[in-house]
Amino acid sequence: MAKVNVKVCLGTTCFVMGSSNLQELMSIVPHKYGKEVHVEGSPCLGMCSSEYEFSKAPYVKVNNEFIKEATVEKVLAAIDKELK
């Protein structure tokens, strides 16, 4: 089974818009998925500058899929989808 890579944008806009709340993933993911999923922060995923949709922050990338207005629940659902 392939490993799932999760990148949480910690750029200024995403952080202010809620990525700080996504730090909870750092404790949830290892307990729920073990070593199948790797979570890390990213200084910027570049989505705000490419889409000019600041209202859609925070962004999270799960493998190759970007999640707009990311929440812990949305990220966990995307991880579950990747692992199926």
PDB file of N, CA, C and O in Angstrom:
ATOM      1  N   MET A   1       0.844  -1.177   0.000  1.00  0.00           N
ATOM      2  CA  MET A   1       0.000   0.000   0.000  1.00  0.00           C
ATOM      3  C   MET A   1       0.893   1.245   0.000  1.00  0.00           C
ATOM      4  O   MET A   1       1.857   1.327   0.761  1.00  0.00           O
ATOM      5  N   ALA A   2       0.565   2.197  -0.848  1.00  0.00           N
ATOM      6  CA  ALA A   2       1.352   3.423  -0.955  1.00  0.00           C
ATOM      7  C   ALA A   2       1.116   4.326   0.240  1.00  0.00           C
ATOM      8  O   ALA A   2       0.038   4.348   0.833  1.00  0.00           O
ATOM      9  N   LYS A   3       2.149   5.063   0.569  1.00  0.00           N
ATOM     10  CA  LYS A   3       2.059   5.998   1.675  1.00  0.00           C
ATOM     11  C   LYS A   3       1.312   7.254   1.231  1.00  0.00           C
ATOM     12  O   LYS A   3       1.470   7.701   0.095  1.00  0.00           O
ATOM     13  N   VAL A   4       0.502   7.821   2.118  1.00  0.00           N
ATOM     14  CA  VAL A   4      -0.228   9.055   1.837  1.00  0.00           C
ATOM     15  C   VAL A   4       0.557  10.205   2.438  1.00  0.00           C
ATOM     16  O   VAL A   4       0.923  10.173   3.613  1.00  0.00           O
ATOM     17  N   ASN A   5       0.814  11.226   1.622  1.00  0.00           N
ATOM     18  CA  ASN A   5       1.526  12.408   2.084  1.00  0.00           C
ATOM     19  C   ASN A   5       0.561  13.571   2.222  1.00  0.00           C
ATOM     20  O   ASN A   5      -0.187  13.884   1.296  1.00  0.00           O
ATOM     21  N   VAL A   6       0.586  14.209   3.387  1.00  0.00           N
ATOM     22  CA  VAL A   6      -0.291  15.336   3.683  1.00  0.00           C
ATOM     23  C   VAL A   6       0.575  16.548   3.977  1.00  0.00           C
ATOM     24  O   VAL A   6       1.466  16.495   4.824  1.00  0.00           O
ATOM     25  N   LYS A   7       0.305  17.650   3.265  1.00  0.00           N
ATOM     26  CA  LYS A   7       1.016  18.904   3.507  1.00  0.00           C
ATOM     27  C   LYS A   7       0.004  19.966   3.913  1.00  0.00           C
ATOM     28  O   LYS A   7      -0.938  20.262   3.177  1.00  0.00           O
ATOM     29  N   VAL A   8       0.213  20.528   5.087  1.00  0.00           N
ATOM     30  CA  VAL A   8      -0.656  21.579   5.604  1.00  0.00           C
ATOM     31  C   VAL A   8       0.031  22.911   5.352  1.00  0.00           C
ATOM     32  O   VAL A   8       1.160  23.124   5.793  1.00  0.00           O
ATOM     33  N   CYS A   9      -0.648  23.812   4.643  1.00  0.00           N
ATOM     34  CA  CYS A   9      -0.066  25.121   4.367  1.00  0.00           C
ATOM     35  C   CYS A   9      -0.041  25.943   5.655  1.00  0.00           C
ATOM     36  O   CYS A   9      -1.056  26.097   6.334  1.00  0.00           O
ATOM     37  N   LEU A  10       1.122  26.457   5.966  1.00  0.00           N
ATOM     38  CA  LEU A  10       1.289  27.295   7.152  1.00  0.00           C
ATOM     39  C   LEU A  10       1.643  28.728   6.772  1.00  0.00           C
ATOM     40  O   LEU A  10       2.123  29.497   7.604  1.00  0.00           O
ATOM     41  N   GLY A  11       1.400  29.084   5.497  1.00  0.00           N
ATOM     42  CA  GLY A  11       1.616  30.454   5.058  1.00  0.00           C
ATOM     43  C   GLY A  11       0.705  31.401   5.831  1.00  0.00           C
ATOM     44  O   GLY A  11      -0.252  30.961   6.469  1.00  0.00           O
ATOM     45  N   THR A  12       0.993  32.679   5.778  1.00  0.00           N
ATOM     46  CA  THR A  12       0.278  33.664   6.580  1.00  0.00           C
ATOM     47  C   THR A  12      -1.231  33.597   6.379  1.00  0.00           C
ATOM     48  O   THR A  12      -1.978  33.517   7.354  1.00  0.00           O
ATOM     49  N   THR A  13      -1.685  33.629   5.143  1.00  0.00           N
ATOM     50  CA  THR A  13      -3.131  33.626   4.888  1.00  0.00           C
ATOM     51  C   THR A  13      -3.780  32.356   5.409  1.00  0.00           C
ATOM     52  O   THR A  13      -4.804  32.416   6.088  1.00  0.00           O
ATOM     53  N   CYS A  14      -3.199  31.216   5.101  1.00  0.00           N
ATOM     54  CA  CYS A  14      -3.771  29.954   5.572  1.00  0.00           C
ATOM     55  C   CYS A  14      -3.746  29.855   7.087  1.00  0.00           C
ATOM     56  O   CYS A  14      -4.701  29.378   7.700  1.00  0.00           O
ATOM     57  N   PHE A  15      -2.655  30.303   7.690  1.00  0.00           N
ATOM     58  CA  PHE A  15      -2.546  30.225   9.148  1.00  0.00           C
ATOM     59  C   PHE A  15      -3.636  31.070   9.797  1.00  0.00           C
ATOM     60  O   PHE A  15      -4.302  30.624  10.731  1.00  0.00           O
ATOM     61  N   VAL A  16      -3.815  32.295   9.297  1.00  0.00           N
ATOM     62  CA  VAL A  16      -4.834  33.193   9.852  1.00  0.00           C
ATOM     63  C   VAL A  16      -6.239  32.647   9.603  1.00  0.00           C
ATOM     64  O   VAL A  16      -7.136  32.828  10.427  1.00  0.00           O
ATOM     65  N   MET A  17      -6.424  31.983   8.473  1.00  0.00           N
ATOM     66  CA  MET A  17      -7.747  31.471   8.110  1.00  0.00           C
ATOM     67  C   MET A  17      -8.043  30.092   8.709  1.00  0.00           C
ATOM     68  O   MET A  17      -9.104  29.525   8.445  1.00  0.00           O
ATOM     69  N   GLY A  18      -7.130  29.550   9.503  1.00  0.00           N
ATOM     70  CA  GLY A  18      -7.478  28.330  10.223  1.00  0.00           C
ATOM     71  C   GLY A  18      -6.530  27.163  10.173  1.00  0.00           C
ATOM     72  O   GLY A  18      -6.805  26.140  10.799  1.00  0.00           O
ATOM     73  N   SER A  19      -5.419  27.262   9.456  1.00  0.00           N
ATOM     74  CA  SER A  19      -4.532  26.093   9.429  1.00  0.00           C
ATOM     75  C   SER A  19      -3.913  25.830  10.794  1.00  0.00           C
ATOM     76  O   SER A  19      -3.446  24.723  11.064  1.00  0.00           O
ATOM     77  N   SER A  20      -3.907  26.834  11.649  1.00  0.00           N
ATOM     78  CA  SER A  20      -3.407  26.605  13.014  1.00  0.00           C
ATOM     79  C   SER A  20      -4.254  25.550  13.719  1.00  0.00           C
ATOM     80  O   SER A  20      -3.751  24.820  14.573  1.00  0.00           O
ATOM     81  N   ASN A  21      -5.539  25.465  13.367  1.00  0.00           N
ATOM     82  CA  ASN A  21      -6.421  24.451  13.950  1.00  0.00           C
ATOM     83  C   ASN A  21      -6.116  23.049  13.425  1.00  0.00           C
ATOM     84  O   ASN A  21      -6.507  22.055  14.037  1.00  0.00           O
ATOM     85  N   LEU A  22      -5.425  22.972  12.306  1.00  0.00           N
ATOM     86  CA  LEU A  22      -5.119  21.681  11.706  1.00  0.00           C
ATOM     87  C   LEU A  22      -3.924  20.998  12.357  1.00  0.00           C
ATOM     88  O   LEU A  22      -3.593  19.866  12.003  1.00  0.00           O
ATOM     89  N   GLN A  23      -3.282  21.659  13.289  1.00  0.00           N
ATOM     90  CA  GLN A  23      -2.171  21.043  14.012  1.00  0.00           C
ATOM     91  C   GLN A  23      -2.630  19.805  14.774  1.00  0.00           C
ATOM     92  O   GLN A  23      -1.823  18.946  15.128  1.00  0.00           O
ATOM     93  N   GLU A  24      -3.913  19.727  15.017  1.00  0.00           N
ATOM     94  CA  GLU A  24      -4.505  18.558  15.669  1.00  0.00           C
ATOM     95  C   GLU A  24      -4.227  17.276  14.878  1.00  0.00           C
ATOM     96  O   GLU A  24      -4.187  16.184  15.444  1.00  0.00           O
ATOM     97  N   LEU A  25      -4.035  17.425  13.564  1.00  0.00           N
ATOM     98  CA  LEU A  25      -3.731  16.264  12.726  1.00  0.00           C
ATOM     99  C   LEU A  25      -2.446  15.564  13.154  1.00  0.00           C
ATOM    100  O   LEU A  25      -2.313  14.350  12.997  1.00  0.00           O
ATOM    101  N   MET A  26      -1.509  16.326  13.691  1.00  0.00           N
ATOM    102  CA  MET A  26      -0.224  15.753  14.097  1.00  0.00           C
ATOM    103  C   MET A  26      -0.385  14.700  15.191  1.00  0.00           C
ATOM    104  O   MET A  26       0.436  13.789  15.300  1.00  0.00           O
ATOM    105  N   SER A  27      -1.432  14.817  15.996  1.00  0.00           N
ATOM    106  CA  SER A  27      -1.655  13.809  17.034  1.00  0.00           C
ATOM    107  C   SER A  27      -2.666  12.745  16.598  1.00  0.00           C
ATOM    108  O   SER A  27      -2.573  11.595  17.028  1.00  0.00           O
ATOM    109  N   ILE A  28      -3.620  13.112  15.757  1.00  0.00           N
ATOM    110  CA  ILE A  28      -4.651  12.166  15.316  1.00  0.00           C
ATOM    111  C   ILE A  28      -4.101  11.151  14.321  1.00  0.00           C
ATOM    112  O   ILE A  28      -4.321   9.949  14.470  1.00  0.00           O
ATOM    113  N   VAL A  29      -3.390  11.629  13.312  1.00  0.00           N
ATOM    114  CA  VAL A  29      -2.960  10.781  12.195  1.00  0.00           C
ATOM    115  C   VAL A  29      -2.085   9.601  12.623  1.00  0.00           C
ATOM    116  O   VAL A  29      -2.363   8.478  12.203  1.00  0.00           O
ATOM    117  N   PRO A  30      -1.041   9.798  13.440  1.00  0.00           N
ATOM    118  CA  PRO A  30      -0.223   8.633  13.822  1.00  0.00           C
ATOM    119  C   PRO A  30      -1.016   7.561  14.566  1.00  0.00           C
ATOM    120  O   PRO A  30      -0.766   6.370  14.383  1.00  0.00           O
ATOM    121  N   HIS A  31      -1.961   7.971  15.396  1.00  0.00           N
ATOM    122  CA  HIS A  31      -2.756   6.989  16.149  1.00  0.00           C
ATOM    123  C   HIS A  31      -3.758   6.265  15.259  1.00  0.00           C
ATOM    124  O   HIS A  31      -4.022   5.079  15.452  1.00  0.00           O
ATOM    125  N   LYS A  32      -4.316   6.983  14.280  1.00  0.00           N
ATOM    126  CA  LYS A  32      -5.343   6.399  13.423  1.00  0.00           C
ATOM    127  C   LYS A  32      -4.765   5.592  12.259  1.00  0.00           C
ATOM    128  O   LYS A  32      -5.316   4.554  11.893  1.00  0.00           O
ATOM    129  N   TYR A  33      -3.646   6.067  11.670  1.00  0.00           N
ATOM    130  CA  TYR A  33      -3.131   5.448  10.452  1.00  0.00           C
ATOM    131  C   TYR A  33      -1.736   4.849  10.581  1.00  0.00           C
ATOM    132  O   TYR A  33      -1.280   4.150   9.676  1.00  0.00           O
ATOM    133  N   GLY A  34      -1.055   5.110  11.687  1.00  0.00           N
ATOM    134  CA  GLY A  34       0.302   4.601  11.834  1.00  0.00           C
ATOM    135  C   GLY A  34       1.242   5.232  10.833  1.00  0.00           C
ATOM    136  O   GLY A  34       1.193   6.440  10.603  1.00  0.00           O
ATOM    137  N   LYS A  35       2.101   4.418  10.235  1.00  0.00           N
ATOM    138  CA  LYS A  35       3.114   4.926   9.309  1.00  0.00           C
ATOM    139  C   LYS A  35       2.620   5.004   7.867  1.00  0.00           C
ATOM    140  O   LYS A  35       3.398   5.314   6.964  1.00  0.00           O
ATOM    141  N   GLU A  36       1.338   4.728   7.643  1.00  0.00           N
ATOM    142  CA  GLU A  36       0.788   4.794   6.291  1.00  0.00           C
ATOM    143  C   GLU A  36       0.620   6.234   5.807  1.00  0.00           C
ATOM    144  O   GLU A  36       0.532   6.488   4.605  1.00  0.00           O
ATOM    145  N   VAL A  37       0.577   7.175   6.756  1.00  0.00           N
ATOM    146  CA  VAL A  37       0.324   8.572   6.413  1.00  0.00           C
ATOM    147  C   VAL A  37       1.392   9.447   7.047  1.00  0.00           C
ATOM    148  O   VAL A  37       1.716   9.297   8.225  1.00  0.00           O
ATOM    149  N   HIS A  38       1.936  10.365   6.251  1.00  0.00           N
ATOM    150  CA  HIS A  38       2.937  11.309   6.733  1.00  0.00           C
ATOM    151  C   HIS A  38       2.355  12.721   6.636  1.00  0.00           C
ATOM    152  O   HIS A  38       1.906  13.142   5.570  1.00  0.00           O
ATOM    153  N   VAL A  39       2.367  13.445   7.755  1.00  0.00           N
ATOM    154  CA  VAL A  39       1.849  14.814   7.793  1.00  0.00           C
ATOM    155  C   VAL A  39       3.000  15.760   8.076  1.00  0.00           C
ATOM    156  O   VAL A  39       3.833  15.511   8.947  1.00  0.00           O
ATOM    157  N   GLU A  40       3.029  16.864   7.312  1.00  0.00           N
ATOM    158  CA  GLU A  40       4.034  17.883   7.552  1.00  0.00           C
ATOM    159  C   GLU A  40       3.471  19.255   7.202  1.00  0.00           C
ATOM    160  O   GLU A  40       2.528  19.377   6.421  1.00  0.00           O
ATOM    161  N   GLY A  41       4.057  20.262   7.785  1.00  0.00           N
ATOM    162  CA  GLY A  41       3.697  21.628   7.463  1.00  0.00           C
ATOM    163  C   GLY A  41       4.505  22.104   6.271  1.00  0.00           C
ATOM    164  O   GLY A  41       5.605  21.617   6.010  1.00  0.00           O
ATOM    165  N   SER A  42       3.942  23.061   5.553  1.00  0.00           N
ATOM    166  CA  SER A  42       4.626  23.647   4.405  1.00  0.00           C
ATOM    167  C   SER A  42       4.576  25.164   4.543  1.00  0.00           C
ATOM    168  O   SER A  42       3.532  25.715   4.890  1.00  0.00           O
ATOM    169  N   PRO A  43       5.689  25.849   4.275  1.00  0.00           N
ATOM    170  CA  PRO A  43       5.688  27.307   4.409  1.00  0.00           C
ATOM    171  C   PRO A  43       4.632  27.962   3.524  1.00  0.00           C
ATOM    172  O   PRO A  43       4.071  28.992   3.896  1.00  0.00           O
ATOM    173  N   CYS A  44       4.355  27.381   2.364  1.00  0.00           N
ATOM    174  CA  CYS A  44       3.317  27.895   1.471  1.00  0.00           C
ATOM    175  C   CYS A  44       3.092  26.882   0.364  1.00  0.00           C
ATOM    176  O   CYS A  44       4.051  26.337  -0.183  1.00  0.00           O
ATOM    177  N   LEU A  45       1.833  26.624   0.028  1.00  0.00           N
ATOM    178  CA  LEU A  45       1.516  25.727  -1.080  1.00  0.00           C
ATOM    179  C   LEU A  45       1.260  26.495  -2.373  1.00  0.00           C
ATOM    180  O   LEU A  45       1.067  25.888  -3.427  1.00  0.00           O
ATOM    181  N   GLY A  46       1.258  27.825  -2.301  1.00  0.00           N
ATOM    182  CA  GLY A  46       1.107  28.655  -3.491  1.00  0.00           C
ATOM    183  C   GLY A  46      -0.301  28.758  -4.040  1.00  0.00           C
ATOM    184  O   GLY A  46      -0.490  29.306  -5.126  1.00  0.00           O
ATOM    185  N   MET A  47      -1.283  28.255  -3.334  1.00  0.00           N
ATOM    186  CA  MET A  47      -2.641  28.266  -3.854  1.00  0.00           C
ATOM    187  C   MET A  47      -3.274  29.660  -3.845  1.00  0.00           C
ATOM    188  O   MET A  47      -4.048  29.980  -4.747  1.00  0.00           O
ATOM    189  N   CYS A  48      -2.973  30.470  -2.881  1.00  0.00           N
ATOM    190  CA  CYS A  48      -3.561  31.816  -2.825  1.00  0.00           C
ATOM    191  C   CYS A  48      -3.106  32.650  -4.014  1.00  0.00           C
ATOM    192  O   CYS A  48      -3.900  33.391  -4.594  1.00  0.00           O
ATOM    193  N   SER A  49      -1.845  32.536  -4.377  1.00  0.00           N
ATOM    194  CA  SER A  49      -1.340  33.329  -5.499  1.00  0.00           C
ATOM    195  C   SER A  49      -1.796  32.774  -6.842  1.00  0.00           C
ATOM    196  O   SER A  49      -1.886  33.521  -7.817  1.00  0.00           O
ATOM    197  N   SER A  50      -2.084  31.476  -6.911  1.00  0.00           N
ATOM    198  CA  SER A  50      -2.496  30.903  -8.191  1.00  0.00           C
ATOM    199  C   SER A  50      -3.996  31.041  -8.423  1.00  0.00           C
ATOM    200  O   SER A  50      -4.434  31.129  -9.570  1.00  0.00           O
ATOM    201  N   GLU A  51      -4.772  31.061  -7.376  1.00  0.00           N
ATOM    202  CA  GLU A  51      -6.222  31.113  -7.531  1.00  0.00           C
ATOM    203  C   GLU A  51      -6.819  32.449  -7.105  1.00  0.00           C
ATOM    204  O   GLU A  51      -7.961  32.759  -7.443  1.00  0.00           O
ATOM    205  N   TYR A  52      -6.063  33.224  -6.378  1.00  0.00           N
ATOM    206  CA  TYR A  52      -6.546  34.499  -5.851  1.00  0.00           C
ATOM    207  C   TYR A  52      -7.854  34.350  -5.091  1.00  0.00           C
ATOM    208  O   TYR A  52      -8.724  35.218  -5.166  1.00  0.00           O
ATOM    209  N   GLU A  53      -7.990  33.264  -4.369  1.00  0.00           N
ATOM    210  CA  GLU A  53      -9.188  33.009  -3.579  1.00  0.00           C
ATOM    211  C   GLU A  53      -8.811  32.933  -2.116  1.00  0.00           C
ATOM    212  O   GLU A  53      -8.827  31.856  -1.519  1.00  0.00           O
ATOM    213  N   PHE A  54      -8.473  34.069  -1.537  1.00  0.00           N
ATOM    214  CA  PHE A  54      -8.061  34.061  -0.139  1.00  0.00           C
ATOM    215  C   PHE A  54      -9.157  33.505   0.755  1.00  0.00           C
ATOM    216  O   PHE A  54      -8.865  32.955   1.817  1.00  0.00           O
ATOM    217  N   SER A  55     -10.403  33.637   0.348  1.00  0.00           N
ATOM    218  CA  SER A  55     -11.498  33.153   1.180  1.00  0.00           C
ATOM    219  C   SER A  55     -11.580  31.633   1.216  1.00  0.00           C
ATOM    220  O   SER A  55     -12.351  31.078   1.998  1.00  0.00           O
ATOM    221  N   LYS A  56     -10.802  30.952   0.384  1.00  0.00           N
ATOM    222  CA  LYS A  56     -10.832  29.481   0.346  1.00  0.00           C
ATOM    223  C   LYS A  56      -9.745  28.854   1.218  1.00  0.00           C
ATOM    224  O   LYS A  56      -9.654  27.629   1.297  1.00  0.00           O
ATOM    225  N   ALA A  57      -8.931  29.663   1.865  1.00  0.00           N
ATOM    226  CA  ALA A  57      -7.901  29.154   2.773  1.00  0.00           C
ATOM    227  C   ALA A  57      -8.583  28.629   4.037  1.00  0.00           C
ATOM    228  O   ALA A  57      -9.681  29.082   4.363  1.00  0.00           O
ATOM    229  N   PRO A  58      -7.976  27.704   4.747  1.00  0.00           N
ATOM    230  CA  PRO A  58      -6.649  27.132   4.544  1.00  0.00           C
ATOM    231  C   PRO A  58      -6.669  25.995   3.521  1.00  0.00           C
ATOM    232  O   PRO A  58      -7.696  25.362   3.276  1.00  0.00           O
ATOM    233  N   TYR A  59      -5.493  25.764   2.938  1.00  0.00           N
ATOM    234  CA  TYR A  59      -5.314  24.710   1.952  1.00  0.00           C
ATOM    235  C   TYR A  59      -4.477  23.576   2.542  1.00  0.00           C
ATOM    236  O   TYR A  59      -3.553  23.798   3.325  1.00  0.00           O
ATOM    237  N   VAL A  60      -4.831  22.356   2.140  1.00  0.00           N
ATOM    238  CA  VAL A  60      -4.064  21.171   2.505  1.00  0.00           C
ATOM    239  C   VAL A  60      -3.937  20.331   1.240  1.00  0.00           C
ATOM    240  O   VAL A  60      -4.881  20.229   0.456  1.00  0.00           O
ATOM    241  N   LYS A  61      -2.778  19.739   1.047  1.00  0.00           N
ATOM    242  CA  LYS A  61      -2.557  18.854  -0.097  1.00  0.00           C
ATOM    243  C   LYS A  61      -2.449  17.427   0.417  1.00  0.00           C
ATOM    244  O   LYS A  61      -1.585  17.122   1.240  1.00  0.00           O
ATOM    245  N   VAL A  62      -3.321  16.555  -0.064  1.00  0.00           N
ATOM    246  CA  VAL A  62      -3.292  15.129   0.273  1.00  0.00           C
ATOM    247  C   VAL A  62      -2.908  14.404  -1.007  1.00  0.00           C
ATOM    248  O   VAL A  62      -3.696  14.315  -1.949  1.00  0.00           O
ATOM    249  N   ASN A  63      -1.684  13.888  -1.027  1.00  0.00           N
ATOM    250  CA  ASN A  63      -1.066  13.362  -2.247  1.00  0.00           C
ATOM    251  C   ASN A  63      -1.148  14.444  -3.314  1.00  0.00           C
ATOM    252  O   ASN A  63      -0.464  15.459  -3.185  1.00  0.00           O
ATOM    253  N   ASN A  64      -1.947  14.279  -4.357  1.00  0.00           N
ATOM    254  CA  ASN A  64      -2.011  15.284  -5.430  1.00  0.00           C
ATOM    255  C   ASN A  64      -3.289  16.115  -5.392  1.00  0.00           C
ATOM    256  O   ASN A  64      -3.513  16.937  -6.281  1.00  0.00           O
ATOM    257  N   GLU A  65      -4.120  15.919  -4.390  1.00  0.00           N
ATOM    258  CA  GLU A  65      -5.402  16.624  -4.301  1.00  0.00           C
ATOM    259  C   GLU A  65      -5.305  17.790  -3.318  1.00  0.00           C
ATOM    260  O   GLU A  65      -4.839  17.630  -2.190  1.00  0.00           O
ATOM    261  N   PHE A  66      -5.751  18.960  -3.762  1.00  0.00           N
ATOM    262  CA  PHE A  66      -5.803  20.123  -2.872  1.00  0.00           C
ATOM    263  C   PHE A  66      -7.181  20.209  -2.239  1.00  0.00           C
ATOM    264  O   PHE A  66      -8.199  20.017  -2.904  1.00  0.00           O
ATOM    265  N   ILE A  67      -7.199  20.496  -0.964  1.00  0.00           N
ATOM    266  CA  ILE A  67      -8.450  20.683  -0.235  1.00  0.00           C
ATOM    267  C   ILE A  67      -8.554  22.150   0.121  1.00  0.00           C
ATOM    268  O   ILE A  67      -7.680  22.702   0.790  1.00  0.00           O
ATOM    269  N   LYS A  68      -9.636  22.784  -0.332  1.00  0.00           N
ATOM    270  CA  LYS A  68      -9.908  24.176   0.006  1.00  0.00           C
ATOM    271  C   LYS A  68     -10.709  24.213   1.295  1.00  0.00           C
ATOM    272  O   LYS A  68     -11.433  23.269   1.612  1.00  0.00           O
ATOM    273  N   GLU A  69     -10.578  25.306   2.038  1.00  0.00           N
ATOM    274  CA  GLU A  69     -11.300  25.473   3.305  1.00  0.00           C
ATOM    275  C   GLU A  69     -11.161  24.209   4.156  1.00  0.00           C
ATOM    276  O   GLU A  69     -12.139  23.669   4.673  1.00  0.00           O
ATOM    277  N   ALA A  70      -9.932  23.766   4.280  1.00  0.00           N
ATOM    278  CA  ALA A  70      -9.634  22.497   4.949  1.00  0.00           C
ATOM    279  C   ALA A  70     -10.016  22.516   6.419  1.00  0.00           C
ATOM    280  O   ALA A  70      -9.826  23.504   7.129  1.00  0.00           O
ATOM    281  N   THR A  71     -10.557  21.395   6.841  1.00  0.00           N
ATOM    282  CA  THR A  71     -10.841  21.137   8.251  1.00  0.00           C
ATOM    283  C   THR A  71     -10.244  19.771   8.570  1.00  0.00           C
ATOM    284  O   THR A  71      -9.885  19.017   7.666  1.00  0.00           O
ATOM    285  N   VAL A  72     -10.142  19.463   9.831  1.00  0.00           N
ATOM    286  CA  VAL A  72      -9.632  18.147  10.232  1.00  0.00           C
ATOM    287  C   VAL A  72     -10.493  17.056   9.604  1.00  0.00           C
ATOM    288  O   VAL A  72      -9.970  16.065   9.094  1.00  0.00           O
ATOM    289  N   GLU A  73     -11.806  17.238   9.639  1.00  0.00           N
ATOM    290  CA  GLU A  73     -12.723  16.235   9.101  1.00  0.00           C
ATOM    291  C   GLU A  73     -12.527  16.035   7.596  1.00  0.00           C
ATOM    292  O   GLU A  73     -12.517  14.900   7.119  1.00  0.00           O
ATOM    293  N   LYS A  74     -12.372  17.137   6.841  1.00  0.00           N
ATOM    294  CA  LYS A  74     -12.159  17.030   5.395  1.00  0.00           C
ATOM    295  C   LYS A  74     -10.846  16.323   5.082  1.00  0.00           C
ATOM    296  O   LYS A  74     -10.779  15.514   4.157  1.00  0.00           O
ATOM    297  N   VAL A  75      -9.809  16.623   5.844  1.00  0.00           N
ATOM    298  CA  VAL A  75      -8.503  16.004   5.606  1.00  0.00           C
ATOM    299  C   VAL A  75      -8.560  14.514   5.920  1.00  0.00           C
ATOM    300  O   VAL A  75      -8.033  13.705   5.156  1.00  0.00           O
ATOM    301  N   LEU A  76      -9.184  14.140   7.018  1.00  0.00           N
ATOM    302  CA  LEU A  76      -9.294  12.719   7.367  1.00  0.00           C
ATOM    303  C   LEU A  76     -10.104  11.961   6.311  1.00  0.00           C
ATOM    304  O   LEU A  76      -9.776  10.822   5.979  1.00  0.00           O
ATOM    305  N   ALA A  77     -11.158  12.590   5.782  1.00  0.00           N
ATOM    306  CA  ALA A  77     -11.949  11.949   4.729  1.00  0.00           C
ATOM    307  C   ALA A  77     -11.107  11.757   3.464  1.00  0.00           C
ATOM    308  O   ALA A  77     -11.212  10.724   2.803  1.00  0.00           O
ATOM    309  N   ALA A  78     -10.280  12.734   3.127  1.00  0.00           N
ATOM    310  CA  ALA A  78      -9.415  12.619   1.948  1.00  0.00           C
ATOM    311  C   ALA A  78      -8.369  11.520   2.146  1.00  0.00           C
ATOM    312  O   ALA A  78      -8.052  10.787   1.208  1.00  0.00           O
ATOM    313  N   ILE A  79      -7.840  11.406   3.351  1.00  0.00           N
ATOM    314  CA  ILE A  79      -6.870  10.337   3.655  1.00  0.00           C
ATOM    315  C   ILE A  79      -7.557   8.971   3.512  1.00  0.00           C
ATOM    316  O   ILE A  79      -7.006   8.060   2.894  1.00  0.00           O
ATOM    317  N   ASP A  80      -8.748   8.836   4.079  1.00  0.00           N
ATOM    318  CA  ASP A  80      -9.485   7.580   3.974  1.00  0.00           C
ATOM    319  C   ASP A  80      -9.713   7.213   2.521  1.00  0.00           C
ATOM    320  O   ASP A  80      -9.585   6.047   2.146  1.00  0.00           O
ATOM    321  N   LYS A  81     -10.054   8.205   1.694  1.00  0.00           N
ATOM    322  CA  LYS A  81     -10.292   7.970   0.260  1.00  0.00           C
ATOM    323  C   LYS A  81      -9.023   7.475  -0.425  1.00  0.00           C
ATOM    324  O   LYS A  81      -9.079   6.563  -1.249  1.00  0.00           O
ATOM    325  N   GLU A  82      -7.883   8.068  -0.090  1.00  0.00           N
ATOM    326  CA  GLU A  82      -6.602   7.660  -0.684  1.00  0.00           C
ATOM    327  C   GLU A  82      -6.202   6.257  -0.267  1.00  0.00           C
ATOM    328  O   GLU A  82      -5.563   5.544  -1.041  1.00  0.00           O
ATOM    329  N   LEU A  83      -6.560   5.854   0.925  1.00  0.00           N
ATOM    330  CA  LEU A  83      -6.164   4.546   1.432  1.00  0.00           C
ATOM    331  C   LEU A  83      -7.052   3.416   0.930  1.00  0.00           C
ATOM    332  O   LEU A  83      -6.711   2.247   1.112  1.00  0.00           O
ATOM    333  N   LYS A  84      -8.172   3.729   0.307  1.00  0.00           N
ATOM    334  CA  LYS A  84      -9.075   2.681  -0.202  1.00  0.00           C
ATOM    335  C   LYS A  84      -8.560   2.063  -1.467  1.00  0.00           C
ATOM    336  O   LYS A  84      -9.198   1.169  -2.022  1.00  0.00           O
TER     337      LYS A  84
END
